[in-house]
Amino acid sequence: MGRTTSKWHFWKGMRDGAPFILVAAPFGMLFGVLATEAGFKLLETMTFTMSVFAGASQFTALQLMQESAPTIIVLISALAVTLRVAMYSASLAPYLGAAPLWQRACAAYLLVDQSYALSVSRFETHPDMTTSQRMAYFFGTTGLIAPIWYLGSLFGALMGSRIPEAWALDFAMPVAFLAMVAPMLRTLPHLIAALIASIVALLAVGIPFNLGLIVAGFCGMMAGAQAELVMGRRKGQT
Amino acid sequence: MNATPGLDPVTVWIVIIGMAVGSFALRFVFLGIIGDRPLPPWLLRHLRYTAVAILPALVVPLVVWPAATGGEPDVPRLVAALATVVAGVLTRSVIAGILAGAVTLFALLYLLV
């Protein structure tokens, strides 16, 4: 039934995105708690979380503001953490680039790790999808995550420090991101890219403004691309 | 008790607006500007590994030096991260990975702390 309709693809995206409720809720809550503890008022917390919509960089900004870093450093560091979405944007352009500009603008706002990771792996394994089906799927992946993230932040901001530390909200993000990556490690080049990026990230933690992440990401991408070339050459010879 | 650090509202709003504009620009830059113009194969080959490189690079330092423990390596968190990856690779399922990680973390935090 109706596998070709945009609606079907939207719901498919929503179903695939559903597990991330388990992540968006605690992670959003943690942001609400920390922002409130840092001295943000409710309106400020909610405007921040809804207009920026980028978990990791919001945490970075909070952290630096609490350390009384100069505003320009806060902005540079927090945006450096988000630099990866520029790469996601480039990576999705071949799949979504033909869509109308307003759709691409909405997609840009909703471009987060989860929507990117789910979409790119769906588009790779289903090359026959049309642009509008891809767009529908992409929007579907955020259909639950975005509202849950807002509500989580609101709940966290209202609860404040009454949320017990034993909930270990801090570890929701690492677990979620590792769970997203693990199923993608389906070829040797993917595995090599992940390993090299992880090792470089550990070695590069000292680089200021969180730029170590970008360095590590580039190293991993180059390692993966290089491994793919080498393996392709071997396949070509046999 | 209520030691709320005095955040200046002007600074707060500058950061909010700056980050809203900046993060949208970063997300829109390629999707909006390149559109469906073809990209060279070498670039596409690199972009294929974006997710598997960036996501681990982002979280592996947080796993090894978690902020919640003041940056001290922590057995429950390390084992939970490992359980997440193993379950995710074996089952190819995101939800299985998340559940394996969450169950392991809470079980070990309960047993060890």
Interface residues (C-beta under 8 A of the other chain):
Chain A: P19 F20 L22 V23 E37 A38 G39 F40 E44 T47 F48 S51 V52 F53 A54 A56 S57 Q58 A61 M65 Q66 S68 T71 V74 L75 A78 L79 T82 L83 R84 V85 A86 M87 Y88 S89 A90 S91 L92 A93 P94 L96 G97 A98 L101 R104 A105 A107 A108 Y109 L111 D113 Y116 A117 V120 S121 E165 A166 A168 D170 F171 M173 P174 V175 A176 F177 L178 A179 M180 V181 A182 P183 M184 L185 R186 P189 H190 A193 A194 I196 A197 S198 V200 A201 L202 V205 L213 A216 G217 F218 C219 G220 M221 M222 A223 G224 A225 E228 L229
Chain B: T4 P5 G6 L7 P9 T11 V12 W13 I14 V15 I16 I17 G18 M19 A20 G22 S23 F24 L26 R27 F28 V29 F30 L31 G32 I34 G35 D36 R37 P38 L39 W42 L43 L44 R45 H46 L47 R48 Y49 T50 A51 V52 A53 I54 L55 P56 A57 L58 V59 V60 P61 L62 V63 V64 W65 P66 A67 A68 R77 A80 A81 T84 V85 V86 A87 G88 V89 T91 R92 S93 V94 I95 A96 G97 I98 G101 A102 L105 F106 L109
